[in-house]
């Protein structure tokens, strides 16, 4: 693209992850001229699907939450007309947790869930109070959560270590941290949006949801460029002026919004700008979240041992979540004894994943096939007997696979680790040293997961639209 008036935009968004798509839709709907540049050949980030041998697999995201009345996902989908383009269903049960000596099920009927937990733990008398707090915390409680860990919250309500581990295990799986390290605010949000109000899924796979946002963005007048890598953020006198694309050249805009990795945004794409040294040093020392080892299985036919299609099955080998995290964090081992798995609604594919560290690429090249088979064997022994007899296709994704398709640092599954120390950093949403630059998505430290990305995309678009109305940038 040449430097012409036709190549000038109000905003350029780097990355077509769910947060960038939502932000772009709202801005374009408001009448702004918006370009989204995505380096992958399809939109969605982790919210994508792919096809192999006639099977459709979700790449990473397997369901979403916050679709209740008043939920941020439902608001965005209704605001933007996505509900006219995709059918969303909720699957029941939402989650099934297989613990060493019991099984706990989370149903769409919260009362049924509470009664099941109360029957399993008759000596714990604050279970109902805990669920009420998770669902509708008071504003003063939310403020207090910023100074606590999720372990503090669990300890406040319960004494039984097994119950605390069961409630925190899907939070570990959906957020990559044990309760002792996870911010209480993030842990509570994950519990609410993934578990209490989770289990939603678009007909046809997660790619259908991303495609619907992408199509609506174009209907609002937005421009979506796929297979278009941004190589630099252009700056003029301490203000962004656009981006440079690897194949298409320079594109100019008044705002640049990064839905990508924070380290790349500040330390690579802004390479000609003197980034605030304190921020640069902080970024180099911050810790990305764990990544994932994921397997994709095509099944010849649904059989009785498979979990209920659409429900997520969690297997925890013991109650020490700190140890599960420590082993996953180590560079010397891959622990496949803990996992989640989900059978697709049509019953012919199975997705399973376990948190792991990044490791050298040579390790994954040498061990990927063995680990894939070990993972299948583990699932077969612990949850789904005779699984291997029904597999007609199998593939795996490593942290390097996730990094290649999303450019997330170290293949991070959730952006930064959501510790108290790495929570709510305003510089990672709107840096003070450069005008017109914003970030959205899980690298901002403000939210995790699809619902968090939707909220941040909506919130940022609202902020920019208000600025435009008041004539300031």
C-alpha positions as MATLAB code, in Angstrom:
seq = 'XXXXXXXXXXXXXXXXXXXXXXXXXXXXXXXXXXXXXXXXXXXXXXXXXXXXXXXXXXXXXXXXXXXXXXXXXXXXXXXXXXXXXXXXXXXXXXXXXXXXXXXXXXXXXXXXXXXXXXXXXXXXXXXXXXXXXXXXXXXXXXXXXXXXXXXXXXXXXXXXXXXXXXXXXXXXXXXXXXXXXXXXXXXXXXXXXXXXXXXXXXXXXXXXXXXXXXXXXXXXXXXXXXXXXXXXXXXXXXXXXXXXXXXXXXXXXXXXXXXXXXXXXXXXXXXXXXXXXXXXXXXXXXXXXXXXXXXXXXXXXXXXXXXXXXXXXXXXXXXXXXXXXXXXXXXXXXXXXXXXXXXXXXXXXXXXXXXXXXXXXXXXXXXXXXXXXXXXXXXXXXXXXXXXXXXXXXXXXXXXXXXXXXXXXXXXXXXXXXXXXXXXXXXXXXXXXXXXXXXXXXXXXXXXXXXXXXXXXXXXXXXXXXXXXXXXX';
ca = [
       0.000    0.000    0.000;
       1.298    3.410   -0.888;
       1.049    6.586    1.155;
      -2.285    7.797   -0.193;
      -5.414    9.125    1.452;
      -7.082    5.789    0.719;
      -4.591    4.059    2.999;
      -5.365    6.235    6.004;
      -7.476    4.809    8.806;
      -8.843    6.054   12.073;
      -7.541    2.899   13.773;
      -5.394   -0.108   12.920;
      -5.765   -3.195   15.102;
      -2.873   -5.648   15.245;
      -4.293   -9.154   15.564;
      -7.733  -10.639   14.939;
      -8.062  -12.414   18.255;
     -11.481  -12.216   19.852;
     -10.655   -8.985   21.698;
      -9.395   -7.274   18.542;
     -12.444   -8.422   16.585;
     -14.857   -7.116   19.212;
     -13.036   -3.803   19.487;
     -12.925   -3.450   15.701;
     -16.635   -4.216   15.337;
     -17.657   -1.573   17.853;
     -15.351    1.067   16.329;
     -16.486    0.324   12.769;
     -20.128    0.287   13.836;
     -19.594    3.759   15.313;
     -18.483    4.979   11.884;
     -14.716    4.876   12.272;
     -12.505    3.632    9.442;
     -10.779    0.560   10.871;
      -8.254   -1.986    9.616;
      -7.498   -5.286   11.345;
      -4.234   -6.959   10.286;
      -3.849  -10.636   11.224;
      -0.721  -12.693   10.526;
      -2.643  -16.018   10.485;
      -4.757  -17.102    7.516;
      -7.974  -17.044    9.578;
      -9.330  -14.826   12.363;
      -9.781  -15.792   16.005;
      -6.396  -16.360   17.666;
      -6.953  -19.236   20.090;
     -10.654  -19.141   19.160;
     -10.151  -20.974   15.857;
     -10.842  -24.387   14.351;
      -9.146  -26.512   11.705;
     -10.046  -29.531    9.578;
      -8.119  -32.783    9.162;
      -9.250  -35.980    7.408;
     -12.877  -34.858    7.480;
     -12.820  -33.939   11.193;
     -13.224  -30.416   12.574;
     -11.165  -29.602   15.681;
     -11.159  -26.526   17.903;
      -7.565  -25.343   18.137;
      -7.558  -24.390   21.836;
     -10.666  -22.602   23.118;
     -13.325  -25.270   23.611;
     -16.266  -23.272   25.043;
     -16.971  -19.892   26.594;
     -18.899  -18.225   29.407;
     -20.528  -14.944   30.415;
     -23.489  -15.554   28.122;
     -26.129  -15.231   30.834;
     -28.502  -12.271   30.802;
     -26.269   -9.344   31.712;
     -23.107  -11.218   30.759;
     -20.559   -9.315   28.704;
     -20.401  -11.953   25.959;
     -24.170  -11.849   25.453;
     -24.088   -8.048   25.391;
     -21.427   -7.940   22.669;
     -23.090  -10.635   20.571;
     -26.435   -8.828   20.743;
     -24.973   -5.327   20.277;
     -23.128   -6.410   17.150;
     -25.788   -8.670   15.650;
     -23.679  -11.810   15.976;
     -26.719  -13.681   17.318;
     -28.187  -13.395   13.830;
     -25.201  -15.230   12.325;
     -24.376  -18.052   14.714;
     -26.391  -20.438   16.884;
     -25.081  -20.743   20.438;
     -26.032  -23.646   22.682;
     -25.244  -24.486   26.271;
     -24.240  -28.005   27.249;
     -25.209  -29.710   30.496;
     -23.354  -30.655   32.566;
     -20.801  -27.888   32.122;
     -17.864  -29.545   33.894;
     -17.220  -32.918   35.496;
     -14.296  -33.162   37.906;
     -12.840  -36.600   38.565;
     -10.965  -36.391   41.871;
      -9.056  -39.258   43.548;
     -12.009  -40.363   45.694;
     -15.072  -38.657   44.213;
     -16.671  -37.059   41.188;
     -18.216  -33.577   41.293;
     -20.438  -32.268   38.504;
     -21.153  -28.625   37.702;
     -24.621  -28.336   36.165;
     -26.300  -25.452   34.395;
     -28.743  -25.610   37.315;
     -26.639  -24.018   40.054;
     -28.914  -25.307   42.814;
     -28.279  -28.857   41.661;
     -24.529  -28.214   41.721;
     -24.616  -26.750   45.227;
     -26.607  -29.708   46.578;
     -24.162  -32.169   45.022;
     -21.183  -30.391   46.595;
     -22.991  -30.169   49.955;
     -23.694  -33.915   49.899;
     -20.031  -34.646   49.171;
     -18.827  -32.309   51.932;
     -21.478  -32.335   54.704;
     -19.160  -30.670   57.230;
     -18.661  -27.581   55.074;
     -21.463  -25.116   55.811;
     -20.566  -22.137   53.608;
     -20.788  -23.738   50.161;
     -23.951  -21.863   49.221;
     -22.454  -18.616   50.512;
     -19.328  -19.162   48.404;
     -21.325  -19.692   45.208;
     -23.395  -16.593   45.964;
     -20.228  -14.554   46.463;
     -18.747  -15.817   43.194;
     -21.892  -14.969   41.264;
     -22.766  -11.568   42.768;
     -19.911  -10.067   44.800;
     -20.438   -6.661   46.390;
     -18.338   -3.724   45.072;
     -16.413   -3.593   48.353;
     -15.626   -7.293   48.022;
     -14.317   -6.802   44.486;
     -11.936   -4.087   45.684;
     -10.643   -6.376   48.427;
      -9.968   -9.169   45.940;
      -7.203   -7.145   44.311;
      -5.022   -7.569   47.382;
      -5.660  -11.279   47.910;
      -4.958  -14.612   46.275;
      -7.644  -17.071   45.247;
      -6.327  -19.314   48.031;
      -7.272  -16.580   50.527;
     -10.829  -16.692   49.213;
     -11.039  -20.478   49.468;
      -9.551  -20.458   52.975;
     -12.126  -17.863   54.054;
     -15.017  -20.198   53.210;
     -13.687  -23.733   53.603;
     -11.436  -25.940   55.718;
     -11.441  -29.208   53.763;
      -8.350  -29.289   51.529;
     -10.052  -31.627   49.092;
     -12.973  -29.271   48.496;
     -10.637  -26.322   47.993;
      -8.583  -28.314   45.491;
     -11.670  -29.484   43.559;
     -13.024  -25.943   43.263;
      -9.620  -24.564   42.252;
      -8.637  -27.296   39.787;
     -10.588  -25.939   36.777;
      -9.309  -22.475   37.704;
      -5.769  -23.861   37.422;
      -6.703  -25.433   34.093;
      -8.322  -22.273   32.725;
      -5.799  -19.819   34.174;
      -2.512  -21.677   34.534;
      -1.845  -20.926   38.220;
      -2.536  -22.673   41.524;
      -4.767  -20.740   43.962;
      -1.834  -19.681   46.167;
      -0.326  -17.668   43.285;
      -3.388  -16.523   41.362;
      -4.900  -13.108   41.931;
      -8.188  -13.525   43.800;
      -9.903  -11.225   41.320;
      -8.802  -13.297   38.317;
      -9.501  -16.607   40.030;
     -12.992  -15.496   41.006;
     -13.719  -14.252   37.488;
     -12.540  -17.526   35.968;
     -14.709  -19.489   38.389;
     -17.751  -17.347   37.589;
     -17.373  -17.036   33.820;
     -15.973  -20.493   33.011;
     -17.652  -22.710   35.596;
     -20.808  -21.109   37.009;
     -21.756  -19.502   33.690;
     -19.796  -21.669   31.275;
     -20.519  -24.377   28.748;
     -21.611  -22.233   25.787;
     -20.582  -23.288   22.314;
     -21.356  -22.164   18.744;
     -22.824  -24.640   16.286;
     -20.100  -25.769   13.893;
     -17.141  -25.004   16.157;
     -15.342  -22.040   17.667;
     -14.229  -20.800   14.244;
     -17.866  -20.038   13.440;
     -17.909  -17.509   16.271;
     -14.737  -15.763   15.114;
     -15.908  -15.830   11.503;
     -19.199  -14.220   12.522;
     -17.376  -11.347   14.253;
     -15.044  -10.987   11.252;
     -17.913  -10.895    8.769;
     -19.863   -8.389   10.840;
     -16.756   -6.226   11.112;
     -16.595   -6.125    7.313;
     -20.334   -5.432    7.121;
     -19.765   -2.386    9.333;
     -17.228   -1.138    6.769;
     -14.054   -2.500    8.367;
     -11.108   -3.887    6.408;
      -9.714   -7.276    7.460;
      -6.341   -8.367    6.122;
      -5.401  -11.993    6.785;
      -1.897  -13.452    6.329;
      -0.654   -9.895    6.942;
       2.133   -9.607    9.484;
       2.705   -6.241   11.163;
       6.459   -5.647   11.367;
       6.550   -2.184   12.893;
       4.419    0.435   14.607;
       5.086    3.802   12.983;
       5.674    6.783   15.242;
       5.857   10.504   14.569;
       6.826   12.869   17.395;
       5.779   10.602   20.278;
       2.506    9.678   18.617;
       1.632    6.594   16.604;
       1.043    7.239   12.925;
       0.260    3.733   11.636;
       1.885    0.382   11.016;
       4.152   -1.280    8.509;
       2.983   -4.583    7.016;
       5.478   -7.185    5.817;
       3.983   -7.546    2.340;
       1.775   -4.482    1.849;
       3.951   -1.652    3.146;
       2.865    1.255    5.333;
      -0.675    1.959    6.492;
      -1.403    5.181    8.355;
      -3.816    5.732   11.231;
      -4.510    7.905   14.249;
      -4.820    4.983   16.640;
      -2.924    1.708   16.821;
      -4.425   -1.052   18.974;
      -2.376   -4.154   19.684;
      -4.267   -7.379   20.367;
      -0.943   -9.171   20.413;
       1.904  -10.079   22.693;
       2.971   -7.184   24.933;
       6.693   -7.867   24.637;
       6.501   -7.870   20.852;
       4.383   -4.735   20.879;
       6.790   -2.697   22.984;
      10.181   -4.301   22.392;
       9.940   -5.318   18.729;
       7.269   -3.373   16.866;
       8.302   -0.103   18.529;
      11.982   -0.755   17.859;
      12.742    2.739   16.549;
      11.121    4.403   19.552;
      12.857    4.925   22.850;
      10.444    2.874   24.950;
      10.374    3.982   28.553;
      13.337    2.104   30.052;
      11.515    1.210   33.237;
       8.685   -0.378   31.235;
      11.157   -2.214   28.985;
      12.982   -3.632   32.014;
       9.695   -4.669   33.600;
       8.542   -6.463   30.452;
      11.767   -8.449   30.303;
      11.291   -9.693   33.869;
       7.541  -10.388   33.784;
       6.455  -14.011   33.588;
       4.260  -15.401   30.793;
       1.693  -18.022   31.722;
       2.096  -21.722   31.147;
       1.440  -23.077   27.691;
      -0.386  -26.272   26.712;
       0.177  -29.641   25.117;
      -3.001  -30.419   23.163;
      -4.135  -33.563   21.387;
      -6.829  -33.853   18.731;
      -8.506  -37.235   18.219;
     -10.913  -38.291   15.482;
     -13.286  -41.015   16.697;
     -14.906  -43.684   14.501;
     -18.177  -43.566   16.438;
     -19.564  -42.410   19.775;
     -19.286  -45.148   22.418;
     -20.582  -45.437   25.975;
     -17.304  -44.725   27.783;
     -16.964  -41.288   26.164;
     -17.987  -38.286   28.293;
     -21.233  -36.514   27.510;
     -20.667  -34.586   24.237;
     -20.219  -30.872   24.892;
     -19.256  -31.299   28.558;
     -15.716  -30.783   29.848;
     -14.129  -33.588   31.858;
     -11.335  -32.702   34.309;
      -9.039  -35.348   35.735;
      -6.953  -34.526   38.821;
      -4.564  -37.276   39.978;
      -4.218  -35.882   43.537;
      -5.219  -32.879   45.619;
      -1.870  -31.041   45.708;
      -2.380  -28.323   43.078;
       0.882  -26.630   44.033;
       2.732  -29.782   43.017;
       0.787  -30.059   39.767;
       1.804  -26.501   38.911;
       5.424  -27.020   39.974;
       5.807  -30.072   37.739;
       4.140  -28.294   34.795;
       6.477  -25.345   35.302;
       9.619  -27.490   35.286;
      11.606  -27.690   32.072;
      12.620  -31.292   32.699;
       9.268  -33.060   32.448;
       5.849  -33.002   30.837;
       3.106  -34.027   33.246;
       0.138  -35.552   31.426;
      -1.470  -37.025   34.551;
      -3.741  -33.967   34.891;
      -5.880  -32.887   31.989;
      -9.158  -31.708   30.619;
     -10.898  -33.341   27.714;
     -14.043  -32.580   25.773;
     -15.962  -34.565   23.189;
     -17.407  -32.354   20.465;
     -21.202  -32.016   20.369;
     -21.385  -34.227   17.279;
     -19.491  -36.956   19.152;
     -16.786  -37.634   16.549;
     -13.790  -35.675   17.915;
     -12.070  -35.372   21.269;
      -9.897  -32.465   22.411;
      -7.601  -32.934   25.417;
      -5.015  -30.605   26.895;
      -2.610  -30.278   29.782;
      -0.595  -27.278   30.950;
       3.126  -27.407   30.344;
       6.159  -25.154   30.023;
       7.663  -23.912   26.759;
      10.871  -25.986   26.423;
      13.328  -26.113   23.566;
      11.793  -26.870   20.170;
      14.154  -29.821   19.729;
      12.536  -31.437   22.753;
       9.084  -31.309   21.160;
      10.345  -32.549   17.798;
      11.948  -35.535   19.505;
       9.115  -36.313   21.931;
       5.849  -35.089   20.411;
       4.728  -38.473   19.025;
       5.624  -40.338   22.224;
       3.814  -37.760   24.379;
       0.750  -37.955   22.140;
       0.563  -41.717   22.641;
       1.315  -41.384   26.387;
      -1.522  -38.862   26.705;
      -3.967  -41.226   24.999;
      -2.864  -44.051   27.290;
      -3.338  -41.858   30.377;
      -6.865  -40.874   29.335;
      -7.662  -44.496   28.571;
      -6.502  -45.655   32.019;
      -8.099  -42.865   34.038;
     -11.362  -41.925   32.335;
     -12.197  -43.455   28.937;
     -11.556  -47.226   28.674;
     -10.765  -48.593   25.211;
     -10.355  -45.113   23.769;
      -7.462  -46.180   21.522;
      -9.645  -48.765   19.751;
     -11.884  -45.988   18.395;
      -9.228  -43.487   17.228;
      -8.980  -43.062   13.455;
      -6.999  -39.806   13.485;
      -4.630  -38.237   15.988;
      -2.514  -35.082   16.072;
      -0.937  -32.871   18.704;
      -0.009  -29.223   19.241;
       2.959  -28.142   21.348;
       3.722  -24.733   22.880;
       5.748  -23.974   19.732;
       2.660  -24.707   17.619;
       0.663  -22.206   19.685;
       3.440  -19.646   19.396;
       3.654  -20.062   15.631;
      -0.045  -19.442   15.030;
      -0.608  -16.664   17.586;
       2.904  -15.214   18.149;
       2.229  -15.432   21.900;
       5.502  -15.329   23.801;
       6.543  -18.869   24.802;
       3.200  -20.126   23.481;
       1.551  -18.661   26.579;
      -2.006  -19.894   26.920;
      -3.290  -16.995   29.045;
      -0.977  -14.037   28.449;
       0.871  -13.062   31.609;
       0.643  -15.145   34.760;
      -2.215  -13.634   36.758;
      -0.379  -13.153   40.012;
      -1.128  -10.236   42.314;
       2.149   -8.642   41.212;
       1.199   -8.854   37.516;
      -2.401   -7.728   37.828;
      -4.035   -4.476   36.644;
      -0.969   -2.729   35.213;
      -2.314    0.410   33.449;
       0.860    0.814   31.358;
      -0.007   -2.384   29.522;
      -3.350   -0.989   28.367;
      -2.365    2.619   27.594;
       1.331    3.534   27.775;
       1.885    7.098   28.956;
       4.969    7.781   26.810;
       3.242    7.373   23.428;
      -0.036    8.916   22.309;
      -2.563    6.909   20.313;
      -1.294    3.433   21.285;
      -3.557    0.994   23.159;
      -3.500   -2.701   24.000;
      -6.380   -5.130   24.393;
      -6.637   -8.819   25.232;
      -5.021  -11.042   27.837;
      -1.583   -9.394   27.630;
      -2.961   -6.254   29.291;
      -3.024   -7.968   32.758;
      -6.669   -6.864   33.177;
      -8.533  -10.047   32.182;
      -8.168  -13.598   30.892;
     -10.137  -15.919   28.679;
     -12.626  -15.246   25.900;
     -15.058  -13.379   28.153;
     -12.210  -11.220   29.447;
     -11.083  -10.497   25.897;
     -14.619   -9.528   24.880;
     -14.910   -7.187   27.857;
     -11.576   -5.507   27.120;
     -12.400   -5.090   23.423;
     -15.743   -3.505   24.259;
     -14.287   -1.338   27.032;
     -11.463   -0.017   24.849;
     -13.770    0.753   21.947;
     -16.055    2.662   24.298;
     -13.084    4.658   25.598;
     -11.917    5.584   22.087;
     -15.411    6.468   20.855;
     -15.900    8.764   23.850;
     -12.559   10.435   23.115;
     -13.565   10.936   19.507;
     -16.838   12.528   20.514;
     -15.039   14.933   22.792;
     -12.409   15.730   20.135;
      -9.408   14.309   22.029;
      -7.014   11.434   21.356;
];
